[in-house]
Amino acid sequence: MIAVDGEETADSDEGEIVTVCAQGGLRMRKKPKGRYMQMIPDGAQLAVLEEKDGWLRVEYRGFTGWVSGEYCCKAGED
């Protein structure tokens, strides 16, 4: 699920672009609820590869990992 204006939307499709909507950034993890890999800044755009239980597998600057969909908005929406 992707949170948009505080509401969750339908599961995202592969290839969708989302924007990080988390002041202070969003942690990318190796797996859902897994070990921290790197911080992604607020406003960064991410390519969604997969969605699972509210977590998004995304690609960012050559890295692939998981982020919480709760802190992502559809690209172009705030």
mmJSON file of the N, C-alpha and C atoms, coordinates in Angstrom:
{"data_MODEL":{"atom_site":{
"group_PDB":["ATOM","ATOM","ATOM","ATOM","ATOM","ATOM","ATOM","ATOM","ATOM","ATOM","ATOM","ATOM","ATOM","ATOM","ATOM","ATOM","ATOM","ATOM","ATOM","ATOM","ATOM","ATOM","ATOM","ATOM","ATOM","ATOM","ATOM","ATOM","ATOM","ATOM","ATOM","ATOM","ATOM","ATOM","ATOM","ATOM","ATOM","ATOM","ATOM","ATOM","ATOM","ATOM","ATOM","ATOM","ATOM","ATOM","ATOM","ATOM","ATOM","ATOM","ATOM","ATOM","ATOM","ATOM","ATOM","ATOM","ATOM","ATOM","ATOM","ATOM","ATOM","ATOM","ATOM","ATOM","ATOM","ATOM","ATOM","ATOM","ATOM","ATOM","ATOM","ATOM","ATOM","ATOM","ATOM","ATOM","ATOM","ATOM","ATOM","ATOM","ATOM","ATOM","ATOM","ATOM","ATOM","ATOM","ATOM","ATOM","ATOM","ATOM","ATOM","ATOM","ATOM","ATOM","ATOM","ATOM","ATOM","ATOM","ATOM","ATOM","ATOM","ATOM","ATOM","ATOM","ATOM","ATOM","ATOM","ATOM","ATOM","ATOM","ATOM","ATOM","ATOM","ATOM","ATOM","ATOM","ATOM","ATOM","ATOM","ATOM","ATOM","ATOM","ATOM","ATOM","ATOM","ATOM","ATOM","ATOM","ATOM","ATOM","ATOM","ATOM","ATOM","ATOM","ATOM","ATOM","ATOM","ATOM","ATOM","ATOM","ATOM","ATOM","ATOM","ATOM","ATOM","ATOM","ATOM","ATOM","ATOM","ATOM","ATOM","ATOM","ATOM","ATOM","ATOM","ATOM","ATOM","ATOM","ATOM","ATOM","ATOM","ATOM","ATOM","ATOM","ATOM","ATOM","ATOM","ATOM","ATOM","ATOM","ATOM","ATOM","ATOM","ATOM","ATOM","ATOM","ATOM","ATOM","ATOM","ATOM","ATOM","ATOM","ATOM","ATOM","ATOM","ATOM","ATOM","ATOM","ATOM","ATOM","ATOM","ATOM","ATOM","ATOM","ATOM","ATOM","ATOM","ATOM","ATOM","ATOM","ATOM","ATOM","ATOM","ATOM","ATOM","ATOM","ATOM","ATOM","ATOM","ATOM","ATOM","ATOM","ATOM","ATOM","ATOM","ATOM","ATOM","ATOM","ATOM","ATOM","ATOM","ATOM","ATOM","ATOM","ATOM","ATOM","ATOM","ATOM","ATOM","ATOM","ATOM","ATOM","ATOM","ATOM"],
"id":[1,2,3,4,5,6,7,8,9,10,11,12,13,14,15,16,17,18,19,20,21,22,23,24,25,26,27,28,29,30,31,32,33,34,35,36,37,38,39,40,41,42,43,44,45,46,47,48,49,50,51,52,53,54,55,56,57,58,59,60,61,62,63,64,65,66,67,68,69,70,71,72,73,74,75,76,77,78,79,80,81,82,83,84,85,86,87,88,89,90,91,92,93,94,95,96,97,98,99,100,101,102,103,104,105,106,107,108,109,110,111,112,113,114,115,116,117,118,119,120,121,122,123,124,125,126,127,128,129,130,131,132,133,134,135,136,137,138,139,140,141,142,143,144,145,146,147,148,149,150,151,152,153,154,155,156,157,158,159,160,161,162,163,164,165,166,167,168,169,170,171,172,173,174,175,176,177,178,179,180,181,182,183,184,185,186,187,188,189,190,191,192,193,194,195,196,197,198,199,200,201,202,203,204,205,206,207,208,209,210,211,212,213,214,215,216,217,218,219,220,221,222,223,224,225,226,227,228,229,230,231,232,233,234],
"type_symbol":["N","C","C","N","C","C","N","C","C","N","C","C","N","C","C","N","C","C","N","C","C","N","C","C","N","C","C","N","C","C","N","C","C","N","C","C","N","C","C","N","C","C","N","C","C","N","C","C","N","C","C","N","C","C","N","C","C","N","C","C","N","C","C","N","C","C","N","C","C","N","C","C","N","C","C","N","C","C","N","C","C","N","C","C","N","C","C","N","C","C","N","C","C","N","C","C","N","C","C","N","C","C","N","C","C","N","C","C","N","C","C","N","C","C","N","C","C","N","C","C","N","C","C","N","C","C","N","C","C","N","C","C","N","C","C","N","C","C","N","C","C","N","C","C","N","C","C","N","C","C","N","C","C","N","C","C","N","C","C","N","C","C","N","C","C","N","C","C","N","C","C","N","C","C","N","C","C","N","C","C","N","C","C","N","C","C","N","C","C","N","C","C","N","C","C","N","C","C","N","C","C","N","C","C","N","C","C","N","C","C","N","C","C","N","C","C","N","C","C","N","C","C","N","C","C","N","C","C","N","C","C","N","C","C"],
"label_atom_id":["N","CA","C","N","CA","C","N","CA","C","N","CA","C","N","CA","C","N","CA","C","N","CA","C","N","CA","C","N","CA","C","N","CA","C","N","CA","C","N","CA","C","N","CA","C","N","CA","C","N","CA","C","N","CA","C","N","CA","C","N","CA","C","N","CA","C","N","CA","C","N","CA","C","N","CA","C","N","CA","C","N","CA","C","N","CA","C","N","CA","C","N","CA","C","N","CA","C","N","CA","C","N","CA","C","N","CA","C","N","CA","C","N","CA","C","N","CA","C","N","CA","C","N","CA","C","N","CA","C","N","CA","C","N","CA","C","N","CA","C","N","CA","C","N","CA","C","N","CA","C","N","CA","C","N","CA","C","N","CA","C","N","CA","C","N","CA","C","N","CA","C","N","CA","C","N","CA","C","N","CA","C","N","CA","C","N","CA","C","N","CA","C","N","CA","C","N","CA","C","N","CA","C","N","CA","C","N","CA","C","N","CA","C","N","CA","C","N","CA","C","N","CA","C","N","CA","C","N","CA","C","N","CA","C","N","CA","C","N","CA","C","N","CA","C","N","CA","C","N","CA","C","N","CA","C","N","CA","C","N","CA","C","N","CA","C","N","CA","C","N","CA","C"],
"label_alt_id":[null,null,null,null,null,null,null,null,null,null,null,null,null,null,null,null,null,null,null,null,null,null,null,null,null,null,null,null,null,null,null,null,null,null,null,null,null,null,null,null,null,null,null,null,null,null,null,null,null,null,null,null,null,null,null,null,null,null,null,null,null,null,null,null,null,null,null,null,null,null,null,null,null,null,null,null,null,null,null,null,null,null,null,null,null,null,null,null,null,null,null,null,null,null,null,null,null,null,null,null,null,null,null,null,null,null,null,null,null,null,null,null,null,null,null,null,null,null,null,null,null,null,null,null,null,null,null,null,null,null,null,null,null,null,null,null,null,null,null,null,null,null,null,null,null,null,null,null,null,null,null,null,null,null,null,null,null,null,null,null,null,null,null,null,null,null,null,null,null,null,null,null,null,null,null,null,null,null,null,null,null,null,null,null,null,null,null,null,null,null,null,null,null,null,null,null,null,null,null,null,null,null,null,null,null,null,null,null,null,null,null,null,null,null,null,null,null,null,null,null,null,null,null,null,null,null,null,null,null,null,null,null,null,null],
"label_comp_id":["MET","MET","MET","ILE","ILE","ILE","ALA","ALA","ALA","VAL","VAL","VAL","ASP","ASP","ASP","GLY","GLY","GLY","GLU","GLU","GLU","GLU","GLU","GLU","THR","THR","THR","ALA","ALA","ALA","ASP","ASP","ASP","SER","SER","SER","ASP","ASP","ASP","GLU","GLU","GLU","GLY","GLY","GLY","GLU","GLU","GLU","ILE","ILE","ILE","VAL","VAL","VAL","THR","THR","THR","VAL","VAL","VAL","CYS","CYS","CYS","ALA","ALA","ALA","GLN","GLN","GLN","GLY","GLY","GLY","GLY","GLY","GLY","LEU","LEU","LEU","ARG","ARG","ARG","MET","MET","MET","ARG","ARG","ARG","LYS","LYS","LYS","LYS","LYS","LYS","PRO","PRO","PRO","LYS","LYS","LYS","GLY","GLY","GLY","ARG","ARG","ARG","TYR","TYR","TYR","MET","MET","MET","GLN","GLN","GLN","MET","MET","MET","ILE","ILE","ILE","PRO","PRO","PRO","ASP","ASP","ASP","GLY","GLY","GLY","ALA","ALA","ALA","GLN","GLN","GLN","LEU","LEU","LEU","ALA","ALA","ALA","VAL","VAL","VAL","LEU","LEU","LEU","GLU","GLU","GLU","GLU","GLU","GLU","LYS","LYS","LYS","ASP","ASP","ASP","GLY","GLY","GLY","TRP","TRP","TRP","LEU","LEU","LEU","ARG","ARG","ARG","VAL","VAL","VAL","GLU","GLU","GLU","TYR","TYR","TYR","ARG","ARG","ARG","GLY","GLY","GLY","PHE","PHE","PHE","THR","THR","THR","GLY","GLY","GLY","TRP","TRP","TRP","VAL","VAL","VAL","SER","SER","SER","GLY","GLY","GLY","GLU","GLU","GLU","TYR","TYR","TYR","CYS","CYS","CYS","CYS","CYS","CYS","LYS","LYS","LYS","ALA","ALA","ALA","GLY","GLY","GLY","GLU","GLU","GLU","ASP","ASP","ASP"],
"label_asym_id":["A","A","A","A","A","A","A","A","A","A","A","A","A","A","A","A","A","A","A","A","A","A","A","A","A","A","A","A","A","A","A","A","A","A","A","A","A","A","A","A","A","A","A","A","A","A","A","A","A","A","A","A","A","A","A","A","A","A","A","A","A","A","A","A","A","A","A","A","A","A","A","A","A","A","A","A","A","A","A","A","A","A","A","A","A","A","A","A","A","A","A","A","A","A","A","A","A","A","A","A","A","A","A","A","A","A","A","A","A","A","A","A","A","A","A","A","A","A","A","A","A","A","A","A","A","A","A","A","A","A","A","A","A","A","A","A","A","A","A","A","A","A","A","A","A","A","A","A","A","A","A","A","A","A","A","A","A","A","A","A","A","A","A","A","A","A","A","A","A","A","A","A","A","A","A","A","A","A","A","A","A","A","A","A","A","A","A","A","A","A","A","A","A","A","A","A","A","A","A","A","A","A","A","A","A","A","A","A","A","A","A","A","A","A","A","A","A","A","A","A","A","A","A","A","A","A","A","A","A","A","A","A","A","A"],
"label_entity_id":["1","1","1","1","1","1","1","1","1","1","1","1","1","1","1","1","1","1","1","1","1","1","1","1","1","1","1","1","1","1","1","1","1","1","1","1","1","1","1","1","1","1","1","1","1","1","1","1","1","1","1","1","1","1","1","1","1","1","1","1","1","1","1","1","1","1","1","1","1","1","1","1","1","1","1","1","1","1","1","1","1","1","1","1","1","1","1","1","1","1","1","1","1","1","1","1","1","1","1","1","1","1","1","1","1","1","1","1","1","1","1","1","1","1","1","1","1","1","1","1","1","1","1","1","1","1","1","1","1","1","1","1","1","1","1","1","1","1","1","1","1","1","1","1","1","1","1","1","1","1","1","1","1","1","1","1","1","1","1","1","1","1","1","1","1","1","1","1","1","1","1","1","1","1","1","1","1","1","1","1","1","1","1","1","1","1","1","1","1","1","1","1","1","1","1","1","1","1","1","1","1","1","1","1","1","1","1","1","1","1","1","1","1","1","1","1","1","1","1","1","1","1","1","1","1","1","1","1","1","1","1","1","1","1"],
"label_seq_id":[1,1,1,2,2,2,3,3,3,4,4,4,5,5,5,6,6,6,7,7,7,8,8,8,9,9,9,10,10,10,11,11,11,12,12,12,13,13,13,14,14,14,15,15,15,16,16,16,17,17,17,18,18,18,19,19,19,20,20,20,21,21,21,22,22,22,23,23,23,24,24,24,25,25,25,26,26,26,27,27,27,28,28,28,29,29,29,30,30,30,31,31,31,32,32,32,33,33,33,34,34,34,35,35,35,36,36,36,37,37,37,38,38,38,39,39,39,40,40,40,41,41,41,42,42,42,43,43,43,44,44,44,45,45,45,46,46,46,47,47,47,48,48,48,49,49,49,50,50,50,51,51,51,52,52,52,53,53,53,54,54,54,55,55,55,56,56,56,57,57,57,58,58,58,59,59,59,60,60,60,61,61,61,62,62,62,63,63,63,64,64,64,65,65,65,66,66,66,67,67,67,68,68,68,69,69,69,70,70,70,71,71,71,72,72,72,73,73,73,74,74,74,75,75,75,76,76,76,77,77,77,78,78,78],
"pdbx_PDB_ins_code":[null,null,null,null,null,null,null,null,null,null,null,null,null,null,null,null,null,null,null,null,null,null,null,null,null,null,null,null,null,null,null,null,null,null,null,null,null,null,null,null,null,null,null,null,null,null,null,null,null,null,null,null,null,null,null,null,null,null,null,null,null,null,null,null,null,null,null,null,null,null,null,null,null,null,null,null,null,null,null,null,null,null,null,null,null,null,null,null,null,null,null,null,null,null,null,null,null,null,null,null,null,null,null,null,null,null,null,null,null,null,null,null,null,null,null,null,null,null,null,null,null,null,null,null,null,null,null,null,null,null,null,null,null,null,null,null,null,null,null,null,null,null,null,null,null,null,null,null,null,null,null,null,null,null,null,null,null,null,null,null,null,null,null,null,null,null,null,null,null,null,null,null,null,null,null,null,null,null,null,null,null,null,null,null,null,null,null,null,null,null,null,null,null,null,null,null,null,null,null,null,null,null,null,null,null,null,null,null,null,null,null,null,null,null,null,null,null,null,null,null,null,null,null,null,null,null,null,null,null,null,null,null,null,null],
"Cartn_x":[0.843,0.0,0.881,0.399,1.122,0.249,0.798,0.039,0.048,-1.123,-1.254,-2.166,-1.661,-2.432,-3.015,-2.217,-2.643,-3.54,-3.905,-4.75,-3.955,-4.217,-3.527,-4.257,-3.474,-4.049,-3.839,-4.326,-4.165,-2.692,-2.39,-1.014,-0.416,0.849,1.515,1.884,1.973,2.357,3.85,4.424,5.838,6.07,7.201,7.557,7.003,6.151,5.599,6.709,6.595,7.551,6.863,7.526,7.013,8.034,7.566,8.409,8.467,9.653,9.803,9.126,8.19,7.452,7.698,8.95,9.325,10.371,9.966,10.936,12.072,13.273,14.437,14.913,14.169,14.593,13.954,14.269,13.678,14.79,14.758,15.785,15.481,16.49,16.401,16.981,16.31,16.743,16.987,17.787,18.099,16.876,15.954,14.696,13.68,12.364,11.388,11.739,11.759,12.116,13.54,14.339,15.7,16.725,17.969,19.086,19.146,19.452,19.573,20.706,20.442,21.47,21.917,20.939,21.273,20.052,20.289,19.209,18.898,17.61,17.156,16.514,16.927,16.405,14.942,14.273,12.902,12.842,11.832,11.666,12.307,13.118,13.761,12.709,12.923,12.013,12.599,11.726,12.139,11.328,11.982,11.293,10.866,9.569,9.035,9.206,9.799,10.013,9.023,8.568,7.7,7.063,5.879,5.215,4.871,5.126,4.836,4.513,3.281,2.854,3.181,2.951,3.194,4.623,5.493,6.885,7.073,7.916,8.197,9.654,9.879,11.255,11.492,12.501,12.741,14.185,14.383,15.731,16.01,17.19,17.592,19.101,19.51,20.94,21.762,21.222,21.951,21.816,21.12,20.918,19.482,19.299,17.966,17.765,16.626,16.322,14.861,14.493,13.103,12.909,11.776,11.387,9.927,9.541,8.151,7.299,6.257,5.354,4.571,4.557,3.843,4.426,5.7,6.385,6.655,5.884,6.038,4.709,4.797,3.629,3.802,2.691,2.806,3.504,4.381,5.118,4.137,4.396,3.547,2.46,2.287,1.304,2.04,1.537,2.168,1.268],
"Cartn_y":[-1.184,0.0,1.238,2.269,3.528,4.571,5.301,6.335,7.603,8.138,9.391,10.279,11.406,12.314,11.583,10.691,9.994,8.794,8.533,7.391,6.396,5.113,4.091,3.844,3.677,3.412,1.946,1.531,0.15,-0.172,-1.459,-1.901,-1.279,-0.961,-0.32,-1.356,-0.892,-1.757,-1.668,-2.733,-2.696,-1.548,-0.888,0.196,1.536,1.57,2.83,3.638,4.951,5.843,6.442,6.367,6.984,7.994,8.909,9.933,9.71,9.845,9.738,10.941,10.678,11.721,11.548,11.664,11.468,12.523,13.478,14.486,13.778,14.128,13.488,12.285,11.898,10.798,9.475,8.466,7.137,6.099,5.134,4.091,3.0,2.679,1.534,0.339,-0.794,-2.002,-3.147,-4.125,-5.276,-6.141,-6.203,-6.93,-6.228,-6.496,-5.845,-6.056,-4.982,-4.994,-5.488,-5.515,-6.028,-4.968,-5.306,-4.448,-3.203,-2.085,-0.777,-0.776,-0.212,-0.096,1.345,2.24,3.635,4.512,5.808,6.77,7.389,7.482,8.113,9.439,10.546,11.852,12.074,12.908,13.311,13.927,13.572,14.11,13.275,12.277,11.422,10.574,10.329,9.482,8.076,7.085,5.689,4.887,3.966,3.058,1.823,1.519,0.377,-0.888,-1.908,-3.193,-4.244,-4.094,-5.102,-4.496,-5.007,-4.591,-5.83,-5.788,-6.944,-6.47,-6.709,-6.393,-4.968,-4.01,-2.608,-2.146,-3.044,-2.704,-2.66,-1.749,-1.607,-1.955,-2.844,-3.093,-2.067,-1.235,-0.105,-0.072,0.716,0.978,2.458,2.75,4.141,4.255,5.04,5.288,4.008,3.016,1.773,0.746,1.091,0.168,-0.334,-1.591,-2.166,-2.598,-2.209,-2.572,-2.307,-2.404,-2.286,-1.039,-0.362,0.8,0.629,1.281,1.243,2.088,1.493,2.211,3.299,3.231,4.216,5.621,5.7,6.989,7.363,6.783,7.088,7.593,8.529,9.075,8.784,8.71,8.565,9.794,9.604,10.724,11.739,13.015,14.093,14.489,13.703,14.037,14.322,15.258,15.583,15.155],
"Cartn_z":[0.0,0.0,0.0,-0.603,-0.631,0.033,0.979,1.663,0.824,0.563,-0.164,0.658,1.126,1.974,3.173,3.78,4.97,4.721,3.47,3.155,2.325,2.548,1.78,0.471,-0.575,-1.89,-2.229,-3.369,-3.818,-4.01,-4.026,-4.212,-5.466,-5.401,-6.524,-7.58,-8.802,-9.912,-10.13,-10.679,-11.049,-12.009,-11.848,-12.747,-12.335,-11.324,-10.843,-10.176,-10.244,-9.592,-8.377,-7.231,-6.011,-5.503,-4.666,-4.07,-2.568,-1.979,-0.531,0.109,1.008,1.723,3.213,3.623,5.019,5.391,6.198,6.618,7.338,6.999,7.585,6.787,5.749,4.901,5.268,4.474,4.607,4.519,5.421,5.436,4.424,3.612,2.702,3.446,3.324,4.036,3.054,3.49,2.644,2.396,3.362,3.238,4.131,3.962,4.836,6.307,7.061,8.485,8.721,7.672,7.759,8.122,7.903,8.26,7.375,8.012,7.362,6.348,5.148,4.111,3.932,3.701,3.443,3.666,3.796,3.962,2.609,2.289,1.045,1.44,0.831,1.239,0.871,1.665,1.383,-0.012,-0.785,-2.132,-3.221,-2.843,-3.851,-4.56,-5.843,-6.603,-6.707,-6.519,-6.495,-7.503,-8.19,-9.101,-8.309,-8.31,-7.568,-8.402,-7.789,-8.456,-7.969,-6.699,-6.09,-4.844,-4.457,-3.222,-2.429,-1.105,-0.263,1.146,1.567,2.934,3.368,2.485,2.823,2.608,2.186,1.892,0.381,-0.077,-1.5,-1.769,-2.744,-3.201,-4.29,-4.081,-4.97,-5.445,-6.487,-6.998,-6.817,-6.256,-6.035,-6.228,-7.21,-7.491,-7.58,-8.284,-8.504,-7.393,-6.311,-5.204,-5.232,-4.852,-4.743,-3.298,-2.73,-1.355,-1.061,0.202,0.637,1.48,1.264,2.069,2.478,3.553,3.989,3.051,2.48,1.591,2.313,3.626,4.445,4.268,3.887,3.756,2.307,1.388,-0.035,-0.598,-1.531,-2.217,-3.697,-4.409,-5.854,-6.409,-7.36,-7.955,-8.507,-8.226,-8.701,-7.722,-6.632,-5.601,-4.317,-3.529,-2.235,-1.107],
"occupancy":[1.0,1.0,1.0,1.0,1.0,1.0,1.0,1.0,1.0,1.0,1.0,1.0,1.0,1.0,1.0,1.0,1.0,1.0,1.0,1.0,1.0,1.0,1.0,1.0,1.0,1.0,1.0,1.0,1.0,1.0,1.0,1.0,1.0,1.0,1.0,1.0,1.0,1.0,1.0,1.0,1.0,1.0,1.0,1.0,1.0,1.0,1.0,1.0,1.0,1.0,1.0,1.0,1.0,1.0,1.0,1.0,1.0,1.0,1.0,1.0,1.0,1.0,1.0,1.0,1.0,1.0,1.0,1.0,1.0,1.0,1.0,1.0,1.0,1.0,1.0,1.0,1.0,1.0,1.0,1.0,1.0,1.0,1.0,1.0,1.0,1.0,1.0,1.0,1.0,1.0,1.0,1.0,1.0,1.0,1.0,1.0,1.0,1.0,1.0,1.0,1.0,1.0,1.0,1.0,1.0,1.0,1.0,1.0,1.0,1.0,1.0,1.0,1.0,1.0,1.0,1.0,1.0,1.0,1.0,1.0,1.0,1.0,1.0,1.0,1.0,1.0,1.0,1.0,1.0,1.0,1.0,1.0,1.0,1.0,1.0,1.0,1.0,1.0,1.0,1.0,1.0,1.0,1.0,1.0,1.0,1.0,1.0,1.0,1.0,1.0,1.0,1.0,1.0,1.0,1.0,1.0,1.0,1.0,1.0,1.0,1.0,1.0,1.0,1.0,1.0,1.0,1.0,1.0,1.0,1.0,1.0,1.0,1.0,1.0,1.0,1.0,1.0,1.0,1.0,1.0,1.0,1.0,1.0,1.0,1.0,1.0,1.0,1.0,1.0,1.0,1.0,1.0,1.0,1.0,1.0,1.0,1.0,1.0,1.0,1.0,1.0,1.0,1.0,1.0,1.0,1.0,1.0,1.0,1.0,1.0,1.0,1.0,1.0,1.0,1.0,1.0,1.0,1.0,1.0,1.0,1.0,1.0,1.0,1.0,1.0,1.0,1.0,1.0,1.0,1.0,1.0,1.0,1.0,1.0],
"B_iso_or_equiv":[0.0,0.0,0.0,0.0,0.0,0.0,0.0,0.0,0.0,0.0,0.0,0.0,0.0,0.0,0.0,0.0,0.0,0.0,0.0,0.0,0.0,0.0,0.0,0.0,0.0,0.0,0.0,0.0,0.0,0.0,0.0,0.0,0.0,0.0,0.0,0.0,0.0,0.0,0.0,0.0,0.0,0.0,0.0,0.0,0.0,0.0,0.0,0.0,0.0,0.0,0.0,0.0,0.0,0.0,0.0,0.0,0.0,0.0,0.0,0.0,0.0,0.0,0.0,0.0,0.0,0.0,0.0,0.0,0.0,0.0,0.0,0.0,0.0,0.0,0.0,0.0,0.0,0.0,0.0,0.0,0.0,0.0,0.0,0.0,0.0,0.0,0.0,0.0,0.0,0.0,0.0,0.0,0.0,0.0,0.0,0.0,0.0,0.0,0.0,0.0,0.0,0.0,0.0,0.0,0.0,0.0,0.0,0.0,0.0,0.0,0.0,0.0,0.0,0.0,0.0,0.0,0.0,0.0,0.0,0.0,0.0,0.0,0.0,0.0,0.0,0.0,0.0,0.0,0.0,0.0,0.0,0.0,0.0,0.0,0.0,0.0,0.0,0.0,0.0,0.0,0.0,0.0,0.0,0.0,0.0,0.0,0.0,0.0,0.0,0.0,0.0,0.0,0.0,0.0,0.0,0.0,0.0,0.0,0.0,0.0,0.0,0.0,0.0,0.0,0.0,0.0,0.0,0.0,0.0,0.0,0.0,0.0,0.0,0.0,0.0,0.0,0.0,0.0,0.0,0.0,0.0,0.0,0.0,0.0,0.0,0.0,0.0,0.0,0.0,0.0,0.0,0.0,0.0,0.0,0.0,0.0,0.0,0.0,0.0,0.0,0.0,0.0,0.0,0.0,0.0,0.0,0.0,0.0,0.0,0.0,0.0,0.0,0.0,0.0,0.0,0.0,0.0,0.0,0.0,0.0,0.0,0.0,0.0,0.0,0.0,0.0,0.0,0.0,0.0,0.0,0.0,0.0,0.0,0.0],
"pdbx_formal_charge":[null,null,null,null,null,null,null,null,null,null,null,null,null,null,null,null,null,null,null,null,null,null,null,null,null,null,null,null,null,null,null,null,null,null,null,null,null,null,null,null,null,null,null,null,null,null,null,null,null,null,null,null,null,null,null,null,null,null,null,null,null,null,null,null,null,null,null,null,null,null,null,null,null,null,null,null,null,null,null,null,null,null,null,null,null,null,null,null,null,null,null,null,null,null,null,null,null,null,null,null,null,null,null,null,null,null,null,null,null,null,null,null,null,null,null,null,null,null,null,null,null,null,null,null,null,null,null,null,null,null,null,null,null,null,null,null,null,null,null,null,null,null,null,null,null,null,null,null,null,null,null,null,null,null,null,null,null,null,null,null,null,null,null,null,null,null,null,null,null,null,null,null,null,null,null,null,null,null,null,null,null,null,null,null,null,null,null,null,null,null,null,null,null,null,null,null,null,null,null,null,null,null,null,null,null,null,null,null,null,null,null,null,null,null,null,null,null,null,null,null,null,null,null,null,null,null,null,null,null,null,null,null,null,null],
"auth_seq_id":[1,1,1,2,2,2,3,3,3,4,4,4,5,5,5,6,6,6,7,7,7,8,8,8,9,9,9,10,10,10,11,11,11,12,12,12,13,13,13,14,14,14,15,15,15,16,16,16,17,17,17,18,18,18,19,19,19,20,20,20,21,21,21,22,22,22,23,23,23,24,24,24,25,25,25,26,26,26,27,27,27,28,28,28,29,29,29,30,30,30,31,31,31,32,32,32,33,33,33,34,34,34,35,35,35,36,36,36,37,37,37,38,38,38,39,39,39,40,40,40,41,41,41,42,42,42,43,43,43,44,44,44,45,45,45,46,46,46,47,47,47,48,48,48,49,49,49,50,50,50,51,51,51,52,52,52,53,53,53,54,54,54,55,55,55,56,56,56,57,57,57,58,58,58,59,59,59,60,60,60,61,61,61,62,62,62,63,63,63,64,64,64,65,65,65,66,66,66,67,67,67,68,68,68,69,69,69,70,70,70,71,71,71,72,72,72,73,73,73,74,74,74,75,75,75,76,76,76,77,77,77,78,78,78],
"auth_comp_id":["MET","MET","MET","ILE","ILE","ILE","ALA","ALA","ALA","VAL","VAL","VAL","ASP","ASP","ASP","GLY","GLY","GLY","GLU","GLU","GLU","GLU","GLU","GLU","THR","THR","THR","ALA","ALA","ALA","ASP","ASP","ASP","SER","SER","SER","ASP","ASP","ASP","GLU","GLU","GLU","GLY","GLY","GLY","GLU","GLU","GLU","ILE","ILE","ILE","VAL","VAL","VAL","THR","THR","THR","VAL","VAL","VAL","CYS","CYS","CYS","ALA","ALA","ALA","GLN","GLN","GLN","GLY","GLY","GLY","GLY","GLY","GLY","LEU","LEU","LEU","ARG","ARG","ARG","MET","MET","MET","ARG","ARG","ARG","LYS","LYS","LYS","LYS","LYS","LYS","PRO","PRO","PRO","LYS","LYS","LYS","GLY","GLY","GLY","ARG","ARG","ARG","TYR","TYR","TYR","MET","MET","MET","GLN","GLN","GLN","MET","MET","MET","ILE","ILE","ILE","PRO","PRO","PRO","ASP","ASP","ASP","GLY","GLY","GLY","ALA","ALA","ALA","GLN","GLN","GLN","LEU","LEU","LEU","ALA","ALA","ALA","VAL","VAL","VAL","LEU","LEU","LEU","GLU","GLU","GLU","GLU","GLU","GLU","LYS","LYS","LYS","ASP","ASP","ASP","GLY","GLY","GLY","TRP","TRP","TRP","LEU","LEU","LEU","ARG","ARG","ARG","VAL","VAL","VAL","GLU","GLU","GLU","TYR","TYR","TYR","ARG","ARG","ARG","GLY","GLY","GLY","PHE","PHE","PHE","THR","THR","THR","GLY","GLY","GLY","TRP","TRP","TRP","VAL","VAL","VAL","SER","SER","SER","GLY","GLY","GLY","GLU","GLU","GLU","TYR","TYR","TYR","CYS","CYS","CYS","CYS","CYS","CYS","LYS","LYS","LYS","ALA","ALA","ALA","GLY","GLY","GLY","GLU","GLU","GLU","ASP","ASP","ASP"],
"auth_asym_id":["A","A","A","A","A","A","A","A","A","A","A","A","A","A","A","A","A","A","A","A","A","A","A","A","A","A","A","A","A","A","A","A","A","A","A","A","A","A","A","A","A","A","A","A","A","A","A","A","A","A","A","A","A","A","A","A","A","A","A","A","A","A","A","A","A","A","A","A","A","A","A","A","A","A","A","A","A","A","A","A","A","A","A","A","A","A","A","A","A","A","A","A","A","A","A","A","A","A","A","A","A","A","A","A","A","A","A","A","A","A","A","A","A","A","A","A","A","A","A","A","A","A","A","A","A","A","A","A","A","A","A","A","A","A","A","A","A","A","A","A","A","A","A","A","A","A","A","A","A","A","A","A","A","A","A","A","A","A","A","A","A","A","A","A","A","A","A","A","A","A","A","A","A","A","A","A","A","A","A","A","A","A","A","A","A","A","A","A","A","A","A","A","A","A","A","A","A","A","A","A","A","A","A","A","A","A","A","A","A","A","A","A","A","A","A","A","A","A","A","A","A","A","A","A","A","A","A","A","A","A","A","A","A","A"],
"auth_atom_id":["N","CA","C","N","CA","C","N","CA","C","N","CA","C","N","CA","C","N","CA","C","N","CA","C","N","CA","C","N","CA","C","N","CA","C","N","CA","C","N","CA","C","N","CA","C","N","CA","C","N","CA","C","N","CA","C","N","CA","C","N","CA","C","N","CA","C","N","CA","C","N","CA","C","N","CA","C","N","CA","C","N","CA","C","N","CA","C","N","CA","C","N","CA","C","N","CA","C","N","CA","C","N","CA","C","N","CA","C","N","CA","C","N","CA","C","N","CA","C","N","CA","C","N","CA","C","N","CA","C","N","CA","C","N","CA","C","N","CA","C","N","CA","C","N","CA","C","N","CA","C","N","CA","C","N","CA","C","N","CA","C","N","CA","C","N","CA","C","N","CA","C","N","CA","C","N","CA","C","N","CA","C","N","CA","C","N","CA","C","N","CA","C","N","CA","C","N","CA","C","N","CA","C","N","CA","C","N","CA","C","N","CA","C","N","CA","C","N","CA","C","N","CA","C","N","CA","C","N","CA","C","N","CA","C","N","CA","C","N","CA","C","N","CA","C","N","CA","C","N","CA","C","N","CA","C","N","CA","C","N","CA","C","N","CA","C","N","CA","C","N","CA","C"],
"pdbx_PDB_model_num":[1,1,1,1,1,1,1,1,1,1,1,1,1,1,1,1,1,1,1,1,1,1,1,1,1,1,1,1,1,1,1,1,1,1,1,1,1,1,1,1,1,1,1,1,1,1,1,1,1,1,1,1,1,1,1,1,1,1,1,1,1,1,1,1,1,1,1,1,1,1,1,1,1,1,1,1,1,1,1,1,1,1,1,1,1,1,1,1,1,1,1,1,1,1,1,1,1,1,1,1,1,1,1,1,1,1,1,1,1,1,1,1,1,1,1,1,1,1,1,1,1,1,1,1,1,1,1,1,1,1,1,1,1,1,1,1,1,1,1,1,1,1,1,1,1,1,1,1,1,1,1,1,1,1,1,1,1,1,1,1,1,1,1,1,1,1,1,1,1,1,1,1,1,1,1,1,1,1,1,1,1,1,1,1,1,1,1,1,1,1,1,1,1,1,1,1,1,1,1,1,1,1,1,1,1,1,1,1,1,1,1,1,1,1,1,1,1,1,1,1,1,1,1,1,1,1,1,1,1,1,1,1,1,1]
}}}
